[in-house]
Amino acid sequence: MTSIWDLDTPALLVDLDALDHNASLMAQRCADAGINWRPHVKACKAPAMALRLIDAGAVGVTCAKASEALAMANGGITDILIANEVVGEGKVARLVEVARLATLCVAVDDAANIRQISAAADAADVTIDLLVDIDVNLHRCGVTPAEAPALCALIADLPAVRLRGLMGYEGHVMGLPDDEKERETAVSASILARANDLCQADGYEIGVLSGGGSGNYRYVLKQGILNELQAGGAALMDLTYETMGVTNHRRALSLVCQVVSAASPDRAAGDAGWKATGRHTGLPSVVNPEGWSCVGLSAEHTHLSRDDGDALRIGDRVEMIPHYSDSTVLLHRALHAHRAGVVEEAWEISGSGALQ
């Protein structure tokens, strides 16, 4: 058996006990609220971890890109939502590849794009489900509630595509203070509900109302308007989600580096720079050994400073919590799944680099 301290560095780790706790917590909270859990896997990008979330109670996964969805489908995931518009001949052809392997649903907000997806799916003799994307005040993608019925009508008239429902992502609320976040989450939900009312009034069956992220999911569940939750990052948990007020989750993701220079007792350099941690708004937090902090990152080095405790020596290992899993995991090829420091599996991050 391999210890996490014997892995080649930098090594990306996932604590199975913490991951299973987080997954069970999210699945149970969704079940208690009567909402399906479809976690986003843009953070983990590893089919083996996605399958573990499904075993915990998820109904399928949410992806960001067609190539990411294909990696998941090739890894055994059979129910996939791409919560993004997929535009262009090559990318739509990739949707067809996914649809041959899994039940596929894609977000849309444009008539020409819907026709393109329909034509490609019809030519390949596959069916692709669609969610009409509603702008719920993020002002990134999506149509207004008043525009949604026309897209529903188009989908109903075209071959090889099927209306599954509506989605609206409230990304603009994630970093807000709690009281404002709850209020703005409710506003976003009301916009999606309005779109639902208009579409149903025109005779269209809306089976799915999808949205929500890790930063606001407790309010989504509390309000009870959506029936599908896309939050997934909190299964790994990181410093960003802690600043967003995500509670009762455990830190599952960490990164181990090796000390490559210890020029003085109060400082050292590790071999995990921003090429291994990602570049985000904050620095990693050192959790082992105690008494040390990450005070900076360069491309290949962790800048470590001693606040207390013993001096570090060449070859010592340092474990850190990344600031944001989304900008860390995609830089690596494997997630080393461990329990109590003993590696049980190495999960291929087959979605790494899947940006198309």
N, C-alpha and C positions, 0 to 999 in steps of 0.2 A: 504494500500500500504506500502511496506517495503522500507526503506531507505538503501542505501549501508552501512551507518554507523551503522545500527542495525544488520547486518549479523554476524553470528558466524565467528570467525577468526581462521586462515587466510582464506580470501575469494577472489576468483579469479573473476575479473569483465571484462565485455566487454561493452564498450560505443557504443550504437547502432547508434548514430549519426555519430560517427567517423568511425565505421565499414561500414555503408552504404555509406559514402563518399568515403572510400577507394575502396570498391567493385565497385561502379559506375565509379570511375576514371579508374580502371584497365579494366573494361568491355568496357568502351568507347574508351580507348586507343587501345585496341585490335580490336574493331570494325572499328575504323578509319584506322587501318593498314591492315584490311582484314584478321585477324588472329583469330582463335577460342581460347577462354580462357578456360583452364581446370585446375583450381587452385589445387595445392597440399594441402592436408588437414592433413599432418603429424604434423602441428602445432596445429590446433584447435581440431582435433579428435572428433568433435561433429557433428553428422548428422544434427541437427537443424541449425547450422551455415552454414554447407555445402549447405543445401537447400536454405538458404538466399542468398548465392553467386550465385546459379543457378538462383534464381529469378532475380538477378541483371544482368544476361546475360551470365553466364558460361554455357558451353555445357555439363558439367559433372565434375568429380573430378579426381584427381591423388592421389594415395595412395602409401605408402612405403612397406607395408607388406600384405600378404593374410588375416591375421586376422583383420587388419585395414580395408581392403576392405569389409570383411564380416560384420563388425560393421556398415559400411556405407550402405551396401545393406539392412541390417535388419532395418536401419533407414530411408529407403525410397529412397535412391539414386539409379538411374536406369542406369547410364552410368559411368563406372569406368575404369581407367587405373592404373595398378600397374607398376610403372616405376622402377622396380627392378626385378632381376632374382628370380624366385621362384623354389626352388630345394628340392627334397625329397618327399617320398610317402605321408606323412601326410600333408605336405603343398600343394602338388598338389591336393590332395583330397579336401582341403579347397577351391581351385580354382573352383572346380566343384560345391561346395555349392554356391559360389558367382555367378557363371554362370547360376544357376537356378533362381536367383533373379534379375539379372541385365545383361546388355550388358557389357562384360568383355574383356579387352585387357591387355596383359602381355608382358613385355620386355623379350627378349631371346637373348642369345649369344652363345648357345651350342647345337650341334646336338642331344646329348643324352637327354638333358632336353626337347627339342622340341618333341622328340619321346615319352617321358614320359607324357607330357601334352596331346599329341594327343591320346595316349592309354586311359588315364583316361577320357578324354572328350568323346571319342567314346563309351566307356563302359557305360557312363552315359547318352548318347544321348543328349549332349549339344555341342555347338560350342564356342570355345574360340579364339578370335582374338589375333594376335601377332604383336609386333613391334620388328624388329631386332635392337638390341642395338649397336650403333657405338661408339667406343672410339674416342672422339673429343678432346683428349689431357688431359683429367682428369686422365687417366691411372688407372682406378679403375675397371670398367667392360666394356664390349663391344668388338666388332671385328673391324678389319681394313676395309676400304671401299672395298678393293679387296676380302675380305673374305665374304662380305655380300651376293652376288648373290648365293653362294652355299647354304646358309641357306634359302634364298627365295625359291630356287628349292626344298629343302627338305620340307618346309611348303606346297608348292603347291602339293606335292606328297602324303601327309598324310591326313587321315580323321580327321574331327572334329576340325581342326584348320584352320585359315584363315589369310593370310598376309594382314595386314592393313597398314603397312608403316615402317618407321624408326624413331629412337629417338637417341638423343645424348645430355647428360647433361654436361654443362660447369662449374661444381662446382669449378674448380681450378681458375676461374677468379673473383669470387665474392668479394674478399678482395683486389683486385688490385686497384691502382690509376686509375682515370677515363679514362685518355688517353690510358693507357695500357689495361685497361679492355675492352674498345671499340675495340681496335686492336685485342686482343686475342679472344673476342667474334666473331669477323669476321673470324678469323682463324678457330675456331671451326665450325662455320656455313659452311665454305668452305669445310671442311672435310665431313660433313653430306651431302652437295650438291654433292660432288664427289661420295659418296656411292649411292645416289639417281640416278645419271647419269649412273653408272655401272649397277645397278639393272634394270633400265628401258631399257638400251641397250640390256639386256638379255631377255626382254619381260615381266618383272614383273611390275604390276601396283602398284605404291607407292602413296597411298592416303594421308598419314599423315607424316609430318616431325615435330616431337615434341621435345621440350626442353625448356631451359630458366628457370631462377630463379629470385626471387625478386631483387637480387643484380645487375642483368644485363639486366632486361627485357626491359628497354627503348632502349637499343642498339639492342636487338633481334628484336623489332618492327621496329626500324629504318632501319635495314638491309634487312628485307623483304624476307628472305630465308625460315625460318620456317613458317608453317601454323597452328601450335598449340603451345600455351604457357602454361607451367606448373607452373609458378610463383603463389604462394598462400600466403606465409608468410606475405607479405606486406599488406594484408587485415587486419591483426591484428596490424602490425607495432610494432617495439620495438627498443631498443637502438642499437642492432647489425645492423639492416637495416639502421638506421641513419648513422652509421659509414661507411656503404657501399655506401652512397650517394643517397639513395632512397629519392626522393623529392615529395612534394605536398601531402604526406600522413599524416594522423593524428594518434596519438597514441590511439589505441582502447583498448588495453589490459592493465590492471593494477591489483595490488594486495593490499588488505587492511589487515593490521595487527593491533594488539592491544598492547598498552604499558603495559608491565607486571612488569616493574621495572623502577624507576626514581630516582636513588640514588643521583644524583646531578642535578642542573639546566641545565648543559651543556651536559648531556648524558642520554640515556635511552635505554631500551631493549624492542624490540617488539617480538611477538610470531610467526614470520615467518622466520625460518632459511633456510639453503640451501635445506632442505627437502621440502620446499614450493616454493622456488624461482628457484631451480635448481642450478647446479654448472656449471658455464660457465666462460668466460674470463673476465667478468666485474661484477660490483656490480649493484644492482637496483638503480634507481634514485628516490629520494623522491620528490613528487609533491605537497603533502598536508600533514601537514602544511608547509608553506614556512619557510625557514631559517634552515631547518634540512637536514642532509645528512646521508646516510647509509655508514658507514666506515668499515663494516665487517659483516660476516655471520658465525655463528656456526650452528650446526645441527638443533637446534630448536629456535634460537634467531637471531633477527636483531640487529646489533650494531649501534645505532643512536647517532649522535653528532650534537650539536647546533652551527650554524654559526651566527645566528641572530634570532630575533623573541622571542616568549614566550616560557617558559619552558613547557615541557610535564608533564602530570600527569598520574597516574595509570588509565587505562581504556580508555585513549585517543586513537583515531584511526589515523593511518598513512597510506597514500596511496602512493604506489611506482610503477614505471614502471619497469618490469622485463628486464633483459639484452637480453634474447633470448627466444622467445616464445616456440620454439621447446623443450627446456629443462625445461620449466615451466609447461605448460598446462597438460602434461601427468601425473603429480604428483597429480592432483586434480580430483574430481568426478563430479564437476559441474562448468559451466560458468554462472555467474549471469549477465544476459543481462539487462542493465539499460539505462534509458534516463534521463539526468539531475539529476542523483543521485537517481532516483526512479526505483526500480527493476521491470521489466515487465515480465521476464521469467527466469527460471533456466534451462539451457540446459545441459542435461546429456552428459558427456564426455565418451561415450561408447567405444571409441577407446583407452582409457587409459589402459595401460598394454598390448595392442595389438602389441606385438613384434615378434610374430611367423609368 
